[in-house]
Amino acid sequence: MKLADLNPFRHLFGTHPDESRPSPLLLLGEARMLWELSSLPLAMPWLMARVPRGDGHPVLVLPGLLAGDATTVPLRQFLSAKGYDVSGWGRGANLGPREGVLDGMREHLAHLHAKKGRKVSVIGWSLGGVYARELAREAPASVRQVITLGSPIYGDPETSSNAWAVYKVVSGRDGVQARERGEGPPPVPTTSIFTRTDGIVGWGCSIETKGPQTDNIEIVGATHTGLGVHPLVLFAVGDRLAQPEAQWTHFKPRGAERALYPADTPDRPRASRG
């Protein structure tokens, strides 16, 4: 029997991508991120032993709405310990795609690519994942792969997110422009890490379109605000980054780790893009 068959959230929340706003109960459940953070030191010996060492290529990590580089420190420290050249976004709090933000990220990506002479893997948490996909869409020659964590990459933000009202206030925008969130995945390997118990973004909005260069990885019972510090997320991110360049494959954990990840995560059919 597979974990997917035992996953209570699969049966509770269904298998078709649900793009509706998370319930107040799920929003209150975000307090569980403190447990996820506290579990990270205990899981670190396992992570260091089981996640392959990287090849030193540059990695850019982008934070979520209202967050800054401080929130991605645990993830960046782990990846640095695994041998990657890791950078934060260096722009303070993420207040949305205000004037200069997108251009600044483009320049940062170009700088990292030129500095190392290698493609950059871009990881984005929540809104940061939306940025990551667009950077890869605009500059695929500079991006090795994209990994998003609970990102609202599809769906109507007004009806699918508990953060939409905050986003409108801090960004000064009433909607999402096409250049800020393009249709479909970027032309590079792309992995979406999601949880059905996300209390901020409707989990179906994070499901990527099915394809040979796209993947969806479910973290059972996690929170949105804890995705960047969840041990199972760090394992999956480390696994994705460790793949040789141009040899990207779908996520298939081996050994005991196979029991930790559902084997049949939902996909967004090509014909029904959000």
Secondary structure by P-SEA (a helix, b strand, c coil): cccccccccccccccccccccccaaaaaaccaaaaaaaacccaaaaaaaccccccccbbbbbbccccccccaaaaaaaaaaacccccccccccccccccaaaaaaaaaaaaaaaaccbbbbbbbcaaaaaaaaaaaaaccccccbbbbccccccccccccccaaaaaaaaacccccccccccccccccbbbbbbbcccccccccccccccccccccccccccccccccccaaaaaaaaaaaacccccccccccccccccccccccccccccccc
